[in-house]
């Protein structure tokens, strides 16, 4: 039994060491790609925020549509690049969470719901009249660890913090 515990302890120690370097890379790359892609789509597309600005959360509902579009576009592009590189990871992850919450409120939340079971129908990818907040909610869930843990050891944040300490 002691041998099994010894091997288990060695395995978990190796996984924790590797995890400090590798665990957050897939989340950073996936979120960087998704938000970067959304930002470039906005950059090359037509501003449709005027159709949903009334649904924006305060204080975003007070910002002119052109400014909102510009900010959303560049937060997604620069935030996507920042996450992919692990540069200012906590800042970009938090900013993208705020952007995603506003997107859920403005675009993905159901217009009406009378019960939790109706609201739950909006946890989908297709819009059948009940909203479609599943993907932005999953994005928020993936960004939360980046806010609390940063980009990990395989990030520019880690490299810069070591350079600054010297």
N, C-alpha and C positions, 0 to 999 in steps of 0.2 A: 504494500500500500504506500509506503514511503517513496518508493521508486516512481509510482504514478504521480504522486504529489510533486515530486522533484521535477519530473518532466513537464508537468502542467505549469509549474512556476517558471521554468525556463521558456516554455512556449509563450506564455502570456507576457513575460518580460521582453522577448523578441518582438512580439506583436505591438506592444506599447512603444518600443523604440522605433520600429518601422512606421507605426501609425503617426508618430509626431512628424515624420517626414512626408508620408504619402497619403494619409487618410483624407485630407481636405482638398487634395489636387483635383479629384474628379468633380467635386461640387463646384470648386472655383472655375474649372474649365467649362463645365456644362452651363453654369449660370452666366459666365462671361460670354459664351456663345449665344445663349438665348437672348440676353439683354442687348448685346451688341447687334445681333440680327434685327431685333425690334427697333433699335435706334436707327440703323441704316435704312430700314423700311420707312420710317418716318422722315428721315433726311431726304429720301428720294420720292416721297409721296405727298399727297395733298392733305392739308390740315383739316381734320374732321372733328377737332375738339369743340368747335362751336355747337355741334349737335348734342354734346354731352356735358358741357360746362356747368349747367344747372345742377348736375348730379355730383360735381366735384365737392370734396370735403372742404370746410373752412380751414385755412385761409385761401386755399387754392381756387376756390370759386370766385374770389375777388380779383385774381390776376387776369390781365387781358389774355385772350385765347392765343394770340401770337407768341406771347411770352411763355405761356404754359407749354405750347408745342415745342418751342426752342429749348426750354429747360428739360422737358421730358426726353427729347431727342438726344441731347448732349449728356444728360445723366446716364441714359442707357448706353450710349456709345463709350463714353469715358469710363463709366462704371464697369462695363463689360470688359474693357481692356485692363482696368485696374484689378478686377477680380482674377482674370486669367493670369496676370503677372504676379498677383499677390502684393500689389502696391496700394497702400491706403485701404486695405481690405475691410477693416471695420467701418470706416467712413462710407465706402461705396456700398457695402452690404446694408448698412442702416438706411442710407439714402434710397436704395432700391426697394427696401421694405416699405418705406413711406410711399414711394411711387406705386408699388403694387397694391397697397391698401387703398389708395386713391383710385387706382384702376378698377379694383373690385367694386368700390362704391359707385363709380361713374358708368362703368360699362358692363360688369359681370354680375352684379347683384340683381336678383329678380325684382321686377317693377312692383309686384304685389305678392304677398304670401300671407296666408291666414293661419298656418300651423307649422310646427317644426318639421313635419313630414313634407309639406310643400317646400319649405326652405331647403331641406335636404336634397330635393330633386334638382336643385341648382348646383349641387356638387357633381358636375358632369362636364364633359368636354363639348358637347353639342348644346345648342340653345333651342329648347323646345318650349319656350315661354316661362321657364323657371330660373333663368339666369344660367351662368356657366363659370362659376368662380373656382373650379377645381384647380386649374393650372396655376393661376396666380397665388392661390393658397399654398400649393405645393412649393412654389418658388419661395414664398415667405418662410416656410418650414426649413428649406434648404439654406436660406440666408442667415437664419438665427444662429447656427453654430459659428458662422464666420464673424458675426458681431461679437460673440463671447470669446471665441478662441483665436481670432485673427486668421491669417493665411497659412499658419503652420510653418515648419522649419524650411520647407522648400518654397519659399516666397521671397520677394524683394523686401518685404517688411522685415523679415528675419535678418537678411543680409545687412540692411541699413541699420537695424538696431545694434548689430554687432560692430559695425563700423563706427557708429556714434559712441559706443561704450569705450572704444579705444581712444 
